[in-house]
Amino acid sequence: MATVMDGVLADLAPSDPLAQLQMVWPTLAGQRYGAISRPTRPRKDGTIVITCDSGMAAADLQMREPELTALIEEHLSLRCALRFEGPRRG
C-alpha cells in the first residue's frame, strides 16, 4: 500500500522547481526561518529569490546559503543559487 501511495503522492507533487521548494522550505530552513521567509520568485539566471520578513533574517540566511543549497539539492535534486531579500519598501 505504501508503494501505491508513494506513487500517487509523487504524481501530485508540483513539477515547477519554485513550487517544489515552496512546499519543503519550512522544513529545510528550520522552524525559526521557515516562519519568516519564503521562496517567492525565480530570476532569469535560475537564482531563486527568498523574501524575508526582515533584513536581519535575510542576512542570517545568506550566511547559511551553502548549507541550504546543499539541502535543496539533496531533497529536490535541484541545483540553484539563492538570493535573500528583506521586505520591499515603498
GUVO-376396 format. One record per atom (N, C-alpha, C): x, y, z; atom name; residue in three letters. Coordinates in nm, 4 decimals. Layout:
<sites>
<site><u>X</u><v>Y</v><w>Z</w><at>CA</at><aa>Ala</aa></site>
...
</sites>
This chain:
<sites>
<site><u>0.0815</u><v>-0.1186</v><w>0.0000</w><at>N</at><aa>Met</aa></site>
<site><u>0.0000</u><v>0.0000</v><w>0.0000</w><at>CA</at><aa>Met</aa></site>
<site><u>0.0867</u><v>0.1261</v><w>0.0000</w><at>C</at><aa>Met</aa></site>
<site><u>0.1963</u><v>0.1239</v><w>0.0771</w><at>N</at><aa>Ala</aa></site>
<site><u>0.2839</u><v>0.2405</v><w>0.0846</w><at>CA</at><aa>Ala</aa></site>
<site><u>0.3414</u><v>0.2730</v><w>-0.0529</w><at>C</at><aa>Ala</aa></site>
<site><u>0.3751</u><v>0.1714</v><w>-0.1312</w><at>N</at><aa>Thr</aa></site>
<site><u>0.4318</u><v>0.1953</v><w>-0.2642</w><at>CA</at><aa>Thr</aa></site>
<site><u>0.3291</u><v>0.2634</v><w>-0.3542</w><at>C</at><aa>Thr</aa></site>
<site><u>0.2056</u><v>0.2213</v><w>-0.3475</w><at>N</at><aa>Val</aa></site>
<site><u>0.0996</u><v>0.2835</v><w>-0.4266</w><at>CA</at><aa>Val</aa></site>
<site><u>0.0827</u><v>0.4294</v><w>-0.3849</w><at>C</at><aa>Val</aa></site>
<site><u>0.0779</u><v>0.4544</v><w>-0.2547</w><at>N</at><aa>Met</aa></site>
<site><u>0.0623</u><v>0.5917</v><w>-0.2046</w><at>CA</at><aa>Met</aa></site>
<site><u>0.1815</u><v>0.6778</v><w>-0.2432</w><at>C</at><aa>Met</aa></site>
<site><u>0.3025</u><v>0.6226</v><w>-0.2353</w><at>N</at><aa>Asp</aa></site>
<site><u>0.4211</u><v>0.6981</v><w>-0.2750</w><at>CA</at><aa>Asp</aa></site>
<site><u>0.4105</u><v>0.7404</v><w>-0.4205</w><at>C</at><aa>Asp</aa></site>
<site><u>0.3625</u><v>0.6503</v><w>-0.5047</w><at>N</at><aa>Gly</aa></site>
<site><u>0.3457</u><v>0.6820</v><w>-0.6462</w><at>CA</at><aa>Gly</aa></site>
<site><u>0.2413</u><v>0.7890</v><w>-0.6693</w><at>C</at><aa>Gly</aa></site>
<site><u>0.1314</u><v>0.7799</v><w>-0.5978</w><at>N</at><aa>Val</aa></site>
<site><u>0.0247</u><v>0.8799</v><w>-0.6104</w><at>CA</at><aa>Val</aa></site>
<site><u>0.0752</u><v>1.0156</v><w>-0.5639</w><at>C</at><aa>Val</aa></site>
<site><u>0.1433</u><v>1.0183</v><w>-0.4497</w><at>N</at><aa>Leu</aa></site>
<site><u>0.1965</u><v>1.1444</v><w>-0.3987</w><at>CA</at><aa>Leu</aa></site>
<site><u>0.3001</u><v>1.2040</v><w>-0.4928</w><at>C</at><aa>Leu</aa></site>
<site><u>0.3832</u><v>1.1198</v><w>-0.5517</w><at>N</at><aa>Ala</aa></site>
<site><u>0.4828</u><v>1.1691</v><w>-0.6478</w><at>CA</at><aa>Ala</aa></site>
<site><u>0.4137</u><v>1.2296</v><w>-0.7690</w><at>C</at><aa>Ala</aa></site>
<site><u>0.3039</u><v>1.1679</v><w>-0.8138</w><at>N</at><aa>Asp</aa></site>
<site><u>0.2293</u><v>1.2214</v><w>-0.9280</w><at>CA</at><aa>Asp</aa></site>
<site><u>0.1646</u><v>1.3556</v><w>-0.8958</w><at>C</at><aa>Asp</aa></site>
<site><u>0.1276</u><v>1.3770</v><w>-0.7703</w><at>N</at><aa>Leu</aa></site>
<site><u>0.0616</u><v>1.5011</v><w>-0.7303</w><at>CA</at><aa>Leu</aa></site>
<site><u>0.1598</u><v>1.6141</v><w>-0.7000</w><at>C</at><aa>Leu</aa></site>
<site><u>0.2861</u><v>1.5808</v><w>-0.6805</w><at>N</at><aa>Ala</aa></site>
<site><u>0.3861</u><v>1.6827</v><w>-0.6483</w><at>CA</at><aa>Ala</aa></site>
<site><u>0.4027</u><v>1.7782</v><w>-0.7663</w><at>C</at><aa>Ala</aa></site>
<site><u>0.4206</u><v>1.9063</v><w>-0.7379</w><at>N</at><aa>Pro</aa></site>
<site><u>0.4366</u><v>2.0031</v><w>-0.8472</w><at>CA</at><aa>Pro</aa></site>
<site><u>0.5662</u><v>1.9788</v><w>-0.9237</w><at>C</at><aa>Pro</aa></site>
<site><u>0.5642</u><v>2.0069</v><w>-1.0530</w><at>N</at><aa>Ser</aa></site>
<site><u>0.6848</u><v>1.9887</v><w>-1.1343</w><at>CA</at><aa>Ser</aa></site>
<site><u>0.7663</u><v>2.1167</v><w>-1.1418</w><at>C</at><aa>Ser</aa></site>
<site><u>0.7070</u><v>2.2286</v><w>-1.1060</w><at>N</at><aa>Asp</aa></site>
<site><u>0.7753</u><v>2.3569</v><w>-1.1070</w><at>CA</at><aa>Asp</aa></site>
<site><u>0.8750</u><v>2.3636</v><w>-0.9908</w><at>C</at><aa>Asp</aa></site>
<site><u>1.0035</u><v>2.3933</v><w>-1.0178</w><at>N</at><aa>Pro</aa></site>
<site><u>1.1027</u><v>2.3973</v><w>-0.9096</w><at>CA</at><aa>Pro</aa></site>
<site><u>1.0669</u><v>2.4958</v><w>-0.7977</w><at>C</at><aa>Pro</aa></site>
<site><u>1.0123</u><v>2.6111</v><w>-0.8315</w><at>N</at><aa>Leu</aa></site>
<site><u>0.9752</u><v>2.7070</v><w>-0.7282</w><at>CA</at><aa>Leu</aa></site>
<site><u>0.8657</u><v>2.6485</v><w>-0.6388</w><at>C</at><aa>Leu</aa></site>
<site><u>0.7649</u><v>2.5879</v><w>-0.6978</w><at>N</at><aa>Ala</aa></site>
<site><u>0.6559</u><v>2.5282</v><w>-0.6197</w><at>CA</at><aa>Ala</aa></site>
<site><u>0.7077</u><v>2.4139</v><w>-0.5330</w><at>C</at><aa>Ala</aa></site>
<site><u>0.7994</u><v>2.3348</v><w>-0.5868</w><at>N</at><aa>Gln</aa></site>
<site><u>0.8584</u><v>2.2268</v><w>-0.5079</w><at>CA</at><aa>Gln</aa></site>
<site><u>0.9308</u><v>2.2830</v><w>-0.3859</w><at>C</at><aa>Gln</aa></site>
<site><u>1.0097</u><v>2.3879</v><w>-0.4081</w><at>N</at><aa>Leu</aa></site>
<site><u>1.0840</u><v>2.4472</v><w>-0.2980</w><at>CA</at><aa>Leu</aa></site>
<site><u>0.9896</u><v>2.5109</v><w>-0.1965</w><at>C</at><aa>Leu</aa></site>
<site><u>0.8842</u><v>2.5745</v><w>-0.2431</w><at>N</at><aa>Gln</aa></site>
<site><u>0.7873</u><v>2.6357</v><w>-0.1517</w><at>CA</at><aa>Gln</aa></site>
<site><u>0.7261</u><v>2.5311</v><w>-0.0583</w><at>C</at><aa>Gln</aa></site>
<site><u>0.7045</u><v>2.4116</v><w>-0.1092</w><at>N</at><aa>Met</aa></site>
<site><u>0.6439</u><v>2.3060</v><w>-0.0277</w><at>CA</at><aa>Met</aa></site>
<site><u>0.7356</u><v>2.2602</v><w>0.0854</w><at>C</at><aa>Met</aa></site>
<site><u>0.8650</u><v>2.2545</v><w>0.0602</w><at>N</at><aa>Val</aa></site>
<site><u>0.9574</u><v>2.1994</v><w>0.1605</w><at>CA</at><aa>Val</aa></site>
<site><u>1.0382</u><v>2.3062</v><w>0.2340</w><at>C</at><aa>Val</aa></site>
<site><u>1.0245</u><v>2.4332</v><w>0.1933</w><at>N</at><aa>Trp</aa></site>
<site><u>1.1070</u><v>2.5384</v><w>0.2522</w><at>CA</at><aa>Trp</aa></site>
<site><u>1.0989</u><v>2.5430</v><w>0.4049</w><at>C</at><aa>Trp</aa></site>
<site><u>0.9821</u><v>2.5385</v><w>0.4666</w><at>N</at><aa>Pro</aa></site>
<site><u>0.9780</u><v>2.5455</v><w>0.6134</w><at>CA</at><aa>Pro</aa></site>
<site><u>1.0609</u><v>2.4354</v><w>0.6806</w><at>C</at><aa>Pro</aa></site>
<site><u>1.0633</u><v>2.3188</v><w>0.6212</w><at>N</at><aa>Thr</aa></site>
<site><u>1.1423</u><v>2.2090</v><w>0.6769</w><at>CA</at><aa>Thr</aa></site>
<site><u>1.2915</u><v>2.2330</v><w>0.6554</w><at>C</at><aa>Thr</aa></site>
<site><u>1.3295</u><v>2.2744</v><w>0.5352</w><at>N</at><aa>Leu</aa></site>
<site><u>1.4711</u><v>2.2955</v><w>0.5048</w><at>CA</at><aa>Leu</aa></site>
<site><u>1.5287</u><v>2.4143</v><w>0.5808</w><at>C</at><aa>Leu</aa></site>
<site><u>1.4524</u><v>2.5223</v><w>0.5902</w><at>N</at><aa>Ala</aa></site>
<site><u>1.5025</u><v>2.6433</v><w>0.6558</w><at>CA</at><aa>Ala</aa></site>
<site><u>1.4980</u><v>2.6317</v><w>0.8076</w><at>C</at><aa>Ala</aa></site>
<site><u>1.4167</u><v>2.5419</v><w>0.8579</w><at>N</at><aa>Gly</aa></site>
<site><u>1.4023</u><v>2.5276</v><w>1.0026</w><at>CA</at><aa>Gly</aa></site>
<site><u>1.2828</u><v>2.6078</v><w>1.0528</w><at>C</at><aa>Gly</aa></site>
<site><u>1.2374</u><v>2.5738</v><w>1.1692</w><at>N</at><aa>Gln</aa></site>
<site><u>1.1161</u><v>2.6333</v><w>1.2245</w><at>CA</at><aa>Gln</aa></site>
<site><u>1.1254</u><v>2.7854</v><w>1.2327</w><at>C</at><aa>Gln</aa></site>
<site><u>1.2366</u><v>2.8360</v><w>1.2839</w><at>N</at><aa>Arg</aa></site>
<site><u>1.2517</u><v>2.9806</v><w>1.3025</w><at>CA</at><aa>Arg</aa></site>
<site><u>1.2483</u><v>3.0549</v><w>1.1691</w><at>C</at><aa>Arg</aa></site>
<site><u>1.3333</u><v>3.0147</v><w>1.0760</w><at>N</at><aa>Tyr</aa></site>
<site><u>1.3426</u><v>3.0862</v><w>0.9490</w><at>CA</at><aa>Tyr</aa></site>
<site><u>1.2335</u><v>3.0463</v><w>0.8503</w><at>C</at><aa>Tyr</aa></site>
<site><u>1.1825</u><v>2.9262</v><w>0.8627</w><at>N</at><aa>Gly</aa></site>
<site><u>1.0725</u><v>2.8841</v><w>0.7773</w><at>CA</at><aa>Gly</aa></site>
<site><u>0.9475</u><v>2.9669</v><w>0.7984</w><at>C</at><aa>Gly</aa></site>
<site><u>0.9331</u><v>3.0215</v><w>0.9185</w><at>N</at><aa>Ala</aa></site>
<site><u>0.8154</u><v>3.1023</v><w>0.9509</w><at>CA</at><aa>Ala</aa></site>
<site><u>0.8280</u><v>3.2473</v><w>0.9031</w><at>C</at><aa>Ala</aa></site>
<site><u>0.9509</u><v>3.2935</v><w>0.8769</w><at>N</at><aa>Ile</aa></site>
<site><u>0.9699</u><v>3.4347</v><w>0.8422</w><at>CA</at><aa>Ile</aa></site>
<site><u>1.0334</u><v>3.4553</v><w>0.7049</w><at>C</at><aa>Ile</aa></site>
<site><u>1.0375</u><v>3.3503</v><w>0.6254</w><at>N</at><aa>Ser</aa></site>
<site><u>1.0922</u><v>3.3626</v><w>0.4900</w><at>CA</at><aa>Ser</aa></site>
<site><u>1.0199</u><v>3.2660</v><w>0.3977</w><at>C</at><aa>Ser</aa></site>
<site><u>1.0217</u><v>3.2988</v><w>0.2686</w><at>N</at><aa>Arg</aa></site>
<site><u>0.9544</u><v>3.2108</v><w>0.1725</w><at>CA</at><aa>Arg</aa></site>
<site><u>1.0131</u><v>3.2324</v><w>0.0331</w><at>C</at><aa>Arg</aa></site>
<site><u>1.0263</u><v>3.1236</v><w>-0.0421</w><at>N</at><aa>Pro</aa></site>
<site><u>1.0683</u><v>3.1364</v><w>-0.1825</w><at>CA</at><aa>Pro</aa></site>
<site><u>0.9578</u><v>3.2083</v><w>-0.2598</w><at>C</at><aa>Pro</aa></site>
<site><u>0.9928</u><v>3.3156</v><w>-0.3312</w><at>N</at><aa>Thr</aa></site>
<site><u>0.8885</u><v>3.3956</v><w>-0.3956</w><at>CA</at><aa>Thr</aa></site>
<site><u>0.8954</u><v>3.4002</v><w>-0.5473</w><at>C</at><aa>Thr</aa></site>
<site><u>1.0172</u><v>3.3935</v><w>-0.6032</w><at>N</at><aa>Arg</aa></site>
<site><u>1.0229</u><v>3.4018</v><w>-0.7494</w><at>CA</at><aa>Arg</aa></site>
<site><u>1.1584</u><v>3.3545</v><w>-0.8006</w><at>C</at><aa>Arg</aa></site>
<site><u>1.1575</u><v>3.3016</v><w>-0.9226</w><at>N</at><aa>Pro</aa></site>
<site><u>1.2847</u><v>3.2683</v><w>-0.9865</w><at>CA</at><aa>Pro</aa></site>
<site><u>1.3341</u><v>3.3892</v><w>-1.0656</w><at>C</at><aa>Pro</aa></site>
<site><u>1.4640</u><v>3.4011</v><w>-1.0776</w><at>N</at><aa>Arg</aa></site>
<site><u>1.5217</u><v>3.5037</v><w>-1.1640</w><at>CA</at><aa>Arg</aa></site>
<site><u>1.5603</u><v>3.4387</v><w>-1.2961</w><at>C</at><aa>Arg</aa></site>
<site><u>1.5847</u><v>3.5206</v><w>-1.3958</w><at>N</at><aa>Lys</aa></site>
<site><u>1.6186</u><v>3.4679</v><w>-1.5284</w><at>CA</at><aa>Lys</aa></site>
<site><u>1.7434</u><v>3.3816</v><w>-1.5262</w><at>C</at><aa>Lys</aa></site>
<site><u>1.8354</u><v>3.4095</v><w>-1.4345</w><at>N</at><aa>Asp</aa></site>
<site><u>1.9603</u><v>3.3321</v><w>-1.4276</w><at>CA</at><aa>Asp</aa></site>
<site><u>1.9454</u><v>3.2014</v><w>-1.3492</w><at>C</at><aa>Asp</aa></site>
<site><u>1.8225</u><v>3.1700</v><w>-1.3037</w><at>N</at><aa>Gly</aa></site>
<site><u>1.7984</u><v>3.0460</v><w>-1.2308</w><at>CA</at><aa>Gly</aa></site>
<site><u>1.8066</u><v>3.0598</v><w>-1.0794</w><at>C</at><aa>Gly</aa></site>
<site><u>1.8474</u><v>3.1758</v><w>-1.0322</w><at>N</at><aa>Thr</aa></site>
<site><u>1.8515</u><v>3.2021</v><w>-0.8883</w><at>CA</at><aa>Thr</aa></site>
<site><u>1.7080</u><v>3.2103</v><w>-0.8353</w><at>C</at><aa>Thr</aa></site>
<site><u>1.6864</u><v>3.1546</v><w>-0.7181</w><at>N</at><aa>Ile</aa></site>
<site><u>1.5551</u><v>3.1641</v><w>-0.6555</w><at>CA</at><aa>Ile</aa></site>
<site><u>1.5624</u><v>3.2686</v><w>-0.5458</w><at>C</at><aa>Ile</aa></site>
<site><u>1.4703</u><v>3.3634</v><w>-0.5506</w><at>N</at><aa>Val</aa></site>
<site><u>1.4645</u><v>3.4712</v><w>-0.4522</w><at>CA</at><aa>Val</aa></site>
<site><u>1.3838</u><v>3.4240</v><w>-0.3317</w><at>C</at><aa>Val</aa></site>
<site><u>1.4427</u><v>3.4431</v><w>-0.2142</w><at>N</at><aa>Ile</aa></site>
<site><u>1.3768</u><v>3.4118</v><w>-0.0885</w><at>CA</at><aa>Ile</aa></site>
<site><u>1.3458</u><v>3.5462</v><w>-0.0214</w><at>C</at><aa>Ile</aa></site>
<site><u>1.2183</u><v>3.5757</v><w>-0.0019</w><at>N</at><aa>Thr</aa></site>
<site><u>1.1784</u><v>3.7001</v><w>0.0617</w><at>CA</at><aa>Thr</aa></site>
<site><u>1.1654</u><v>3.6766</v><w>0.2120</w><at>C</at><aa>Thr</aa></site>
<site><u>1.2301</u><v>3.7640</v><w>0.2878</w><at>N</at><aa>Cys</aa></site>
<site><u>1.2331</u><v>3.7511</v><w>0.4336</w><at>CA</at><aa>Cys</aa></site>
<site><u>1.1572</u><v>3.8671</v><w>0.4980</w><at>C</at><aa>Cys</aa></site>
<site><u>1.1070</u><v>3.8445</v><w>0.6167</w><at>N</at><aa>Asp</aa></site>
<site><u>1.0316</u><v>3.9473</v><w>0.6874</w><at>CA</at><aa>Asp</aa></site>
<site><u>1.1188</u><v>4.0623</v><w>0.7367</w><at>C</at><aa>Asp</aa></site>
<site><u>1.2511</u><v>4.0421</v><w>0.7415</w><at>N</at><aa>Ser</aa></site>
<site><u>1.3413</u><v>4.1480</v><w>0.7870</w><at>CA</at><aa>Ser</aa></site>
<site><u>1.4752</u><v>4.1359</v><w>0.7167</w><at>C</at><aa>Ser</aa></site>
<site><u>1.5461</u><v>4.2467</v><w>0.7135</w><at>N</at><aa>Gly</aa></site>
<site><u>1.6810</u><v>4.2452</v><w>0.6579</w><at>CA</at><aa>Gly</aa></site>
<site><u>1.7749</u><v>4.1587</v><w>0.7401</w><at>C</at><aa>Gly</aa></site>
<site><u>1.7526</u><v>4.1538</v><w>0.8710</w><at>N</at><aa>Met</aa></site>
<site><u>1.8351</u><v>4.0708</v><w>0.9586</w><at>CA</at><aa>Met</aa></site>
<site><u>1.8185</u><v>3.9227</v><w>0.9252</w><at>C</at><aa>Met</aa></site>
<site><u>1.6951</u><v>3.8810</v><w>0.9012</w><at>N</at><aa>Ala</aa></site>
<site><u>1.6709</u><v>3.7413</v><w>0.8639</w><at>CA</at><aa>Ala</aa></site>
<site><u>1.7374</u><v>3.7111</v><w>0.7297</w><at>C</at><aa>Ala</aa></site>
<site><u>1.7288</u><v>3.8050</v><w>0.6355</w><at>N</at><aa>Ala</aa></site>
<site><u>1.7926</u><v>3.7856</v><w>0.5051</w><at>CA</at><aa>Ala</aa></site>
<site><u>1.9430</u><v>3.7697</v><w>0.5214</w><at>C</at><aa>Ala</aa></site>
<site><u>2.0044</u><v>3.8511</v><w>0.6057</w><at>N</at><aa>Ala</aa></site>
<site><u>2.1490</u><v>3.8419</v><w>0.6294</w><at>CA</at><aa>Ala</aa></site>
<site><u>2.1857</u><v>3.7090</v><w>0.6958</w><at>C</at><aa>Ala</aa></site>
<site><u>2.1067</u><v>3.6673</v><w>0.7936</w><at>N</at><aa>Asp</aa></site>
<site><u>2.1323</u><v>3.5397</v><w>0.8607</w><at>CA</at><aa>Asp</aa></site>
<site><u>2.1232</u><v>3.4225</v><w>0.7624</w><at>C</at><aa>Asp</aa></site>
<site><u>2.0185</u><v>3.4235</v><w>0.6804</w><at>N</at><aa>Leu</aa></site>
<site><u>2.0015</u><v>3.3150</v><w>0.5839</w><at>CA</at><aa>Leu</aa></site>
<site><u>2.1097</u><v>3.3183</v><w>0.4763</w><at>C</at><aa>Leu</aa></site>
<site><u>2.1540</u><v>3.4370</v><w>0.4387</w><at>N</at><aa>Gln</aa></site>
<site><u>2.2609</u><v>3.4472</v><w>0.3382</w><at>CA</at><aa>Gln</aa></site>
<site><u>2.3859</u><v>3.3744</v><w>0.3868</w><at>C</at><aa>Gln</aa></site>
<site><u>2.4145</u><v>3.3823</v><w>0.5153</w><at>N</at><aa>Met</aa></site>
<site><u>2.5305</u><v>3.3110</v><w>0.5694</w><at>CA</at><aa>Met</aa></site>
<site><u>2.5106</u><v>3.1595</v><w>0.5654</w><at>C</at><aa>Met</aa></site>
<site><u>2.3853</u><v>3.1148</v><w>0.5608</w><at>N</at><aa>Arg</aa></site>
<site><u>2.3549</u><v>2.9713</v><w>0.5554</w><at>CA</at><aa>Arg</aa></site>
<site><u>2.3335</u><v>2.9207</v><w>0.4126</w><at>C</at><aa>Arg</aa></site>
<site><u>2.3563</u><v>3.0078</v><w>0.3128</w><at>N</at><aa>Glu</aa></site>
<site><u>2.3276</u><v>2.9674</v><w>0.1746</w><at>CA</at><aa>Glu</aa></site>
<site><u>2.3950</u><v>2.8358</v><w>0.1346</w><at>C</at><aa>Glu</aa></site>
<site><u>2.5246</u><v>2.8135</v><w>0.1626</w><at>N</at><aa>Pro</aa></site>
<site><u>2.5841</u><v>2.6850</v><w>0.1215</w><at>CA</at><aa>Pro</aa></site>
<site><u>2.5110</u><v>2.5640</v><w>0.1801</w><at>C</at><aa>Pro</aa></site>
<site><u>2.4748</u><v>2.5736</v><w>0.3070</w><at>N</at><aa>Glu</aa></site>
<site><u>2.4015</u><v>2.4646</v><w>0.3719</w><at>CA</at><aa>Glu</aa></site>
<site><u>2.2635</u><v>2.4457</v><w>0.3079</w><at>C</at><aa>Glu</aa></site>
<site><u>2.1939</u><v>2.5564</v><w>0.2829</w><at>N</at><aa>Leu</aa></site>
<site><u>2.0587</u><v>2.5485</v><w>0.2268</w><at>CA</at><aa>Leu</aa></site>
<site><u>2.0598</u><v>2.4977</v><w>0.0832</w><at>C</at><aa>Leu</aa></site>
<site><u>2.1544</u><v>2.5419</v><w>0.0023</w><at>N</at><aa>Thr</aa></site>
<site><u>2.1592</u><v>2.4924</v><w>-0.1357</w><at>CA</at><aa>Thr</aa></site>
<site><u>2.1936</u><v>2.3439</v><w>-0.1382</w><at>C</at><aa>Thr</aa></site>
<site><u>2.2766</u><v>2.2987</v><w>-0.0457</w><at>N</at><aa>Ala</aa></site>
<site><u>2.3076</u><v>2.1548</v><w>-0.0372</w><at>CA</at><aa>Ala</aa></site>
<site><u>2.1829</u><v>2.0757</v><w>0.0012</w><at>C</at><aa>Ala</aa></site>
<site><u>2.1041</u><v>2.1270</v><w>0.0959</w><at>N</at><aa>Leu</aa></site>
<site><u>1.9796</u><v>2.0592</v><w>0.1350</w><at>CA</at><aa>Leu</aa></site>
<site><u>1.8797</u><v>2.0557</v><w>0.0197</w><at>C</at><aa>Leu</aa></site>
<site><u>1.8709</u><v>2.1648</v><w>-0.0546</w><at>N</at><aa>Ile</aa></site>
<site><u>1.7799</u><v>2.1697</v><w>-0.1696</w><at>CA</at><aa>Ile</aa></site>
<site><u>1.8212</u><v>2.0664</v><w>-0.2730</w><at>C</at><aa>Ile</aa></site>
<site><u>1.9500</u><v>2.0579</v><w>-0.2994</w><at>N</at><aa>Glu</aa></site>
<site><u>1.9971</u><v>1.9588</v><w>-0.3980</w><at>CA</at><aa>Glu</aa></site>
<site><u>1.9714</u><v>1.8164</v><w>-0.3485</w><at>C</at><aa>Glu</aa></site>
<site><u>1.9947</u><v>1.7941</v><w>-0.2203</w><at>N</at><aa>Glu</aa></site>
<site><u>1.9732</u><v>1.6608</v><w>-0.1630</w><at>CA</at><aa>Glu</aa></site>
<site><u>1.8264</u><v>1.6199</v><w>-0.1659</w><at>C</at><aa>Glu</aa></site>
<site><u>1.7369</u><v>1.7098</v><w>-0.1278</w><at>N</at><aa>His</aa></site>
<site><u>1.5949</u><v>1.6747</v><w>-0.1148</w><at>CA</at><aa>His</aa></site>
<site><u>1.5161</u><v>1.6877</v><w>-0.2447</w><at>C</at><aa>His</aa></site>
<site><u>1.5558</u><v>1.7791</v><w>-0.3316</w><at>N</at><aa>Leu</aa></site>
<site><u>1.4786</u><v>1.8032</v><w>-0.4539</w><at>CA</at><aa>Leu</aa></site>
<site><u>1.5556</u><v>1.7732</v><w>-0.5825</w><at>C</at><aa>Leu</aa></site>
<site><u>1.6822</u><v>1.7366</v><w>-0.5685</w><at>N</at><aa>Ser</aa></site>
<site><u>1.7691</u><v>1.7179</v><w>-0.6858</w><at>CA</at><aa>Ser</aa></site>
<site><u>1.7674</u><v>1.8440</v><w>-0.7726</w><at>C</at><aa>Ser</aa></site>
<site><u>1.7700</u><v>1.9586</v><w>-0.7065</w><at>N</at><aa>Leu</aa></site>
<site><u>1.7638</u><v>2.0874</v><w>-0.7735</w><at>CA</at><aa>Leu</aa></site>
<site><u>1.8890</u><v>2.1668</v><w>-0.7375</w><at>C</at><aa>Leu</aa></site>
<site><u>1.9639</u><v>2.2042</v><w>-0.8402</w><at>N</at><aa>Arg</aa></site>
<site><u>2.0810</u><v>2.2889</v><w>-0.8185</w><at>CA</at><aa>Arg</aa></site>
<site><u>2.0419</u><v>2.4320</v><w>-0.8520</w><at>C</at><aa>Arg</aa></site>
<site><u>2.0578</u><v>2.5192</v><w>-0.7547</w><at>N</at><aa>Cys</aa></site>
<site><u>2.0213</u><v>2.6586</v><w>-0.7761</w><at>CA</at><aa>Cys</aa></site>
<site><u>2.1003</u><v>2.7470</v><w>-0.6806</w><at>C</at><aa>Cys</aa></site>
<site><u>2.1038</u><v>2.8729</v><w>-0.7128</w><at>N</at><aa>Ala</aa></site>
<site><u>2.1570</u><v>2.9726</v><w>-0.6207</w><at>CA</at><aa>Ala</aa></site>
<site><u>2.0377</u><v>3.0376</v><w>-0.5514</w><at>C</at><aa>Ala</aa></site>
<site><u>2.0629</u><v>3.0944</v><w>-0.4362</w><at>N</at><aa>Leu</aa></site>
<site><u>1.9581</u><v>3.1616</v><w>-0.3612</w><at>CA</at><aa>Leu</aa></site>
<site><u>1.9963</u><v>3.3078</v><w>-0.3413</w><at>C</at><aa>Leu</aa></site>
<site><u>1.8985</u><v>3.3953</v><w>-0.3447</w><at>N</at><aa>Arg</aa></site>
<site><u>1.9168</u><v>3.5362</v><w>-0.3116</w><at>CA</at><aa>Arg</aa></site>
<site><u>1.8140</u><v>3.5708</v><w>-0.2045</w><at>C</at><aa>Arg</aa></site>
<site><u>1.8621</u><v>3.6262</v><w>-0.0964</w><at>N</at><aa>Phe</aa></site>
<site><u>1.7753</u><v>3.6583</v><w>0.0170</w><at>CA</at><aa>Phe</aa></site>
<site><u>1.7509</u><v>3.8073</v><w>0.0209</w><at>C</at><aa>Phe</aa></site>
<site><u>1.6239</u><v>3.8442</v><w>0.0308</w><at>N</at><aa>Glu</aa></site>
<site><u>1.5857</u><v>3.9860</v><w>0.0310</w><at>CA</at><aa>Glu</aa></site>
<site><u>1.4958</u><v>4.0139</v><w>0.1510</w><at>C</at><aa>Glu</aa></site>
<site><u>1.5149</u><v>4.1341</v><w>0.2071</w><at>N</at><aa>Gly</aa></site>
<site><u>1.4251</u><v>4.1810</v><w>0.3119</w><at>CA</at><aa>Gly</aa></site>
<site><u>1.2974</u><v>4.2348</v><w>0.2481</w><at>C</at><aa>Gly</aa></site>
<site><u>1.2089</u><v>4.2858</v><w>0.3290</w><at>N</at><aa>Pro</aa></site>
<site><u>1.0831</u><v>4.3390</v><w>0.2731</w><at>CA</at><aa>Pro</aa></site>
<site><u>1.1096</u><v>4.4604</v><w>0.1860</w><at>C</at><aa>Pro</aa></site>
<site><u>1.0291</u><v>4.4751</v><w>0.0843</w><at>N</at><aa>Arg</aa></site>
<site><u>1.0415</u><v>4.5901</v><w>-0.0058</w><at>CA</at><aa>Arg</aa></site>
<site><u>0.9733</u><v>4.7104</v><w>0.0574</w><at>C</at><aa>Arg</aa></site>
<site><u>1.0344</u><v>4.8212</v><w>0.0424</w><at>N</at><aa>Arg</aa></site>
<site><u>0.9804</u><v>4.9455</v><w>0.0979</w><at>CA</at><aa>Arg</aa></site>
<site><u>0.9198</u><v>5.0278</v><w>-0.0149</w><at>C</at><aa>Arg</aa></site>
<site><u>0.8174</u><v>5.1023</v><w>0.0183</w><at>N</at><aa>Gly</aa></site>
<site><u>0.7659</u><v>5.1965</v><w>-0.0793</w><at>CA</at><aa>Gly</aa></site>
<site><u>0.6370</u><v>5.1595</v><w>-0.1326</w><at>C</at><aa>Gly</aa></site>
</sites>
